[in-house]
Every structure is written in C-alpha cells, then in structure tokens.
Amino acid sequence: MTTARRLSELASRHRRILLAGIAAAILLAVAVPVGMTTLSGRWGDRTTPSVTTKGSPAARPDTSGEAARAPGSPAQSTADRSAAGPAKGTESGAVTALVGSKIARSVWLGVEVKDLTAASDEVRRITSSAGGQVLSEDVVTRPDPTGGSPESRPGIDDRTGLEVPPVGIDQARLSVRVPVGKLDAALAELARLGSVSYRSSQAEDVTGTYVDTKARITTMQAGVDSIQALLAKAKDLGQVISLERELTDRQADLDAHKARLTALDRRTTTSDITVSLWTSAAGVLAPGDDNAFVNSVTTAWTAFLSSVAVIVTGLAVLAPWILIALAVAFLLRRVLRRRLTSVGSAPGGTSATTADPPGVD
C-alpha cells in the first residue's frame, strides 16, 4: 500500500494533525540553525565563566582575552601612548637615557600550610621586614554563625580589575606590596611557609609609557608657565577670562599626567604579591553534600534554557516570513475554492454522480 493511499484512508482530523506535526518539525529544523546563527553573534565573544569548587584554593585570575583592556597591559600602554600623542624624538631619547628601564612586576603565589592563622601572621611579618605593606587580607578559619562570612565576598584584582574567587573555609588571601629590590627575598621566605602549589609572575616593560608621560609633562609645564606669564600682563577683562579658562584646562591635564607618572613610579619601584593560603581541610566536602547532583541539575537546566533560547530566537527571526507564507496560503485557498465553486455551478457542468450503465438494475 503506497503512502498516498494510506494518507487518503486517514480521517480528515488525523490528516490535519499529521500535516501540522510535519509542518512543526520543518519549522523547528529551520528555526534551530537560524537561532544558533543569530545568538552566536551576540554570545560568541563571551567567555565561559569558570566554576570554582567550594573549598578549593583561590588561584591566580585568568586574564586571557582581557589583556587589551587590563590596566597597565602592553596593549593598554600602546593605546595610552597613541592617545597621549607623539612626543618629540629628541626629548624622548634624552629622557629614556636618564630614566633607564622601567619594569613592573606582579606575582601570584599559592601555598598549602598547616596552620592558617600562623601562616597569615608570618606573611605580615615578612612583608613588614621587607619594608612593604599589606593591602588586603581575608582569613577564614570557620563559618560565621551570623552569616557575615567573607566566603560570600569575591575579591577584585588590583592590577587587572577582574573578579577573583571568594575566600572559602580554611583559606586565606593576602595582597601585599614590597619594594622591587626585596621581591625575590620576600618570595623565598613566603615559599618556606608550606608546600608551594603554584607560582605565577608577570613582568611588563612600561619604559615607553613612562618616557612619553614624562616628556609630555615637561611640554605641558612649559605651556602652563607661558599662559601664566601672559595672564600676569593681561589688562583686558575678556582676555583675562579667556586665559584663565585655558590655564585651568591645561593645569588639569598636567595634574592628570603627573598622577599617571606617580602611579608608574609606584608600579616600577614596588611589586604586588597575591598570596593564597589554605590547609588540607579546604576542599573536603561535608558528609551528605550533594554538590555533584546539584551541579548536574544546574548544568542540565542551563542547557535546557539555552536550547529554548535558540528555538525562540529562530522563531522570532522567521516570524515575518511565517506570516507572509500564511497570508499567501490563505489567499490561494480562497482563490481555488472560488474557482471550484464557479466550475461546479456553471450550466452544463459535469455531475459528480456517474449514471449506471443500461441494463444494470
């Protein structure tokens, strides 16, 4: 029995349901790739967020994909130099010879220790002995019954501006700053606190940015001095107001560049160290903890929502074309029905009933 004959034997309602199912399948087959293509343009550049297991040691933040926007990165330094404008070649060369090489160093260190409190005290002592200072400190030895545990507060990396994982139970994170000449000695002492799990360092040459900023400060200072000299000789009120406005703008630019040079001096004369400490108890899940099950359910739910978003987006993109197709199908159906009606009602039209042959009862 052929497919066409089987379809003809189905009831009218069943045929409509079958055709509707086929149309829905075709529509979904078209909507899914359209939705994925549309969403890829909006989500393609997003970075998949990292998942940090409760109790795991906080590691150095991953700055991949953020180098062009991270403050103090080579790409940012290039953009800053372009925005600052070209400095005179002779001045830049002379300043370069005077300032020498300017290197900014940052270090991330992770150490597993036996006593979290004692190790944190030792980090502060090492920093003080090196002539540095503690910038921030988070030490969590047990849950806070009041609900104010630092575990719920993520940190922010000062050098990149990126969010780092929160400090969990039996963990500590200290950000310290030491003179660049004492960096290696301080790192050697910090490494003796326990078992070093990771060590990551970053060195950035900011000599070009430093030289350009210093040269522009010299040029801006000369411009400010000349305007001040003109202002001292001005007698016309309009000229005085114009010169004061120009002096204010130039002084603001000069102060901004001086602040920038001070920050560069700080970055190249001192080094920041982010020390993450934890004990062996960190990362041990409590009995009955169903994090694996919860994570599986969360992943499945996220995948379901993503698939729904793809389908809805595809249908939204195809909606105008679906409406046009429905309107055309409706018009064609009406035209065909009118023609069939006119043919059936015309004089001499062929009857739908066939007469019996002669001689047949």
N, C-alpha and C positions, 0 to 999 in steps of 0.2 A: 504494500500500500504506500503510495507516494506521500510526501509531506503536504503537498497542496490538497490532496484528497482528505487527509487527516484533519487539516485545518478547516476544511469545508464541513466536516461532520461535527465539529465542536459547536456548542451552543453559542449564541451571539454574545452573551455575557462573558463566557470563558475566552472567546476570541479577543474581546476588548482587554481583559486582564492580561492575556499573553502579550498582546501588542504593547500595552502600557509597560510591562516588565522589560520587553526588548528595548523600547524607547528609553527607559530609565537607565538600562545598562550602557546603551550607546552614549547617553548624556554624561554618565559618570566617567566612561572611558575617555571622553573628550575633556571633561572638567578637571580631572586629576592632573594631567600634564600641563594644562593651562594654568591651574592654580600653583603648581610647583614652579613653573617658569616665572610667574608673577611674584611669588614670595621670595624666590632666590635673589631677585634684585634688591629686596628690602632687607633680607636676613643674611645674605651671602657674606657681608663684611663683618658680621657679628662673631665674636669669639665665644666658643662654648665655655660656660662658666665651670671652673674647677670645683670639685666636690671634696671637702675636707672632712675626714672621718673624725668623729668626736674623740678627743683624747690624743690625736696624733700630733706630733711636734710641728710647730709652725715653721715652714721653710721660707727661703728667700722668694719674694714675689716674682712671678714670671712677667717680664716686661716685653715679651715678644709681641710685635705688632704695635707697640706703643712708643717705640724709640723716636719716631718723628715728632711725637707730641710731648715726650717726657722732658721736664725742665732740665737743662744742662746737658742734654744728649748732643752728640755730634750734629745730627740733623737740625736740632733746635739752634745750636750755635751757628750753623751756616745761615739759617733763616734770620737769626738776630743780626748777623753781620750784614746781610743784604738789606734788612730794614734800617740798620744804623747808617747805611750809606758808605761810600768809599772814603777812606782816609788818605791823606797824602802819602805817597810812597816813601818819601824821604823821612817823614815823621814816623811812620810805622816801622821802617827799618831801624831807625835810631832807638825807638822805644823797645823794640824786640831785643836789640843788643843789650839794653840796660836791664830789662826785667828777667831775661833768661827764659827757661822752660817753665810753664805753669801746668802742673798735673793735679787733677782732682781724683782722689782715691776713696772708694767706699768698699766695705767688707761686710759679708754676712757669715755668721758662724753659728753652727748648731752643735750642742754638746749634751750628752746624756750624763747626768750626775746622780749621786746617791742621796744627797741632802739638798733639796731645792732652796731652802732658806739660807743655808750656809753658803751655797754657791752664789746666790744673788748678792749676799754681803761681800763675798770675795770679788765679784765683778766691780762693785762700787769702790772697793779698796784699790784694785788695780788701776781703775780709771783715775782716782784721786792721786795715786802715786805718780802717774804719768803726766800729771798737770792738766787733766781733762775734766769733763763734767758729764753727769748723767742727764740725758734729755728727757727720757720717759722710762717708766718701769711698771710692769704688770706681773705680779706673782700670785698664783692661785694654788693653794695647798689643799683646800677642801671647799665644798659648796657653801654658799652663803644662805643661811636659812631665811633671810629677809628678802631674797630674790634679787639682790643687787650684785650678783657675781659678775666680775669683769669678763666672764666667759661669753656674755651676750654682747660685748662691745668689740667690734672689729677695730683693728688699728689702721693707720694711714702711713705709708712710707713717705718720709720727708723728701727723699730725692726724686721719686717718681710720681708722687701724688696718688698712687694706686692703693686700693684697699687690700690689706693683708688679713689672713685668717685670724679669728679671735683666739685669745689665750684660754686653753681648757684647764681642766683639773690636773694638778701635778705638773703644771707647765709654768714657764716664766719667759718674758721677753723684755730685754733692756736695750735701749738705744743710747749709746754713749758717743762722746766726741773727744778725741785725743789729738795732741799735736802730731803733725805728719812725721816728724823725726822720731817719735816714740811709738809709732804704729806697729812696727814689726815686733818690738819688745813686748808691747801690750798683748798682741796676738799670741805670742809664745806663752805668756803667763795664762791667758784665758784658755788655751788649749790644754793646759795641765789640770783644769778643773774636773775633767772626766774623760769620757770617750767621745772623740770628735766624730760626728756623723756626716757633716758636710761643711765645706768652707768655700765661699764664692767671693771673688773680689772683682772690682771694676775700676779701671784707670782710664781717665779721659783727659786728653790734651786740650786745654782751654786757652792756650797761649794766643791764638789768633783773636779770639773774642776779647781777651784781656788787653791786647795791644790796641785793637780798634777802639775799645771803650776809652782807654787812657788817652789816645790821640784825639778823640772827639771831645773829651773833657777839656783838653788844652785849647782846642779851637773855640769851643763854646765859652770858656772863661775869657778868652780874648774878646769875643763879641760882646759879652756882658760888660766888660770893662769899658769898651768903646761907647756903648749906649749910656753907661753911667757918666762918662765924660761929656757926651752931648747933652745929657739931661741937666748937668750942672751949669751949662752955658745957655740953655734954652730960656727964653723970656716970654714967648707967646704961649697962652694957656692951651690952645689946641695942640701945639707941638709938644707941650709938656705931657698932656694926656696921652697922646699917641706914643711917645717914647716910654712912658710908664707902662702902658699896656704891652709894648714889645719887650720891655725889660722883664715884666712878670712872666711872660711866656718863655723867654729864654732861660730865666732863672729856674723855672720849674723843670725844663728839660735838663738843665745842668745838674740839678739836685737828683733827678732820676738816674742819670748816668753815674753820678758819684755813689749812689746807693748800690747800683749794679756792680761797680768796681769793688766796693766794700764786700759784697757777697762773694765775688770771685776770689778776693783775697782770703776770705774765711774758708772757702772750699779748697783752696790750694795750700793753706797753711795748717789746716786741721783735717782729720779724716773721721768719718762716721762709721761706727761699728754697730751692727744689729746682732745681738747675742740672744739666741733662743736656747733655753734650758728645759729639760724635762727629766723625770725619773722613770724607772722601769714600770711603775704603776700606770703611767699615762698610756692610753690606748687599750687597756684591758677592759672589756665590756662587762657590765654587771650581769649577774645571773638573770635569765629571763628577758634579756634585752633583745628586742625583735627588730633591730635596725635593718638587718638584711631584708626581712619581709617588707618593712615599711619602704625601704629604698626600691624594692622590686615593684611594689604597688605604685609608688610615685612615678617611677620610670614608665610603667605601662600607661598610667593616666596621662602623663605628659605626651607620650606617643599618640594616644587617642585624640587628645586635644589638637595636636599638630596635624593629624590626618583630617580632622573635622575642619580645621582652618584652611587646609589645602582645598578640600571639596567646596566649602562655602566661597572661597575666593574664586575658584574656577567657575562656579555657577554665577557669581556676580559679574565676572567678565563676560560670560556668554549670555547673560540675561537679555541684552538688547537684541542679539541675533535670535534668541529663542522667541521673543515677542514678535519679531518680524516674520519668522517662519510660521508661527501660529496664525498670524493675520493672513498670510498668503494662503495657507491651507484652508482657512475658513472661507476666503473669497472663492477659491477654486471649487470647494464643496458646494457653495451656493450656486455657482455658475453651472456646474454639472447637473445639479438637481433640477434647475430650471429647464435646462435643455432636455433632460429625460422626461420631465412633466409635459413639455410642449410637444415632444415627439409622440407620447402616449395619447394625448388628447387630440391630435390632428385628425381630420377626416380621412378615412381610408387607411388608418394606421393598422399595423399588424396586431392581431389579438394575441394575448398571452396564452389562450387556451387553444389547443390543436384539436380539430374535429376528428371523430373516429372514421376510419375507412368504411366505405359502403359494404354492407353485408355482414357487419360485425355488430352483435347485439350489445 
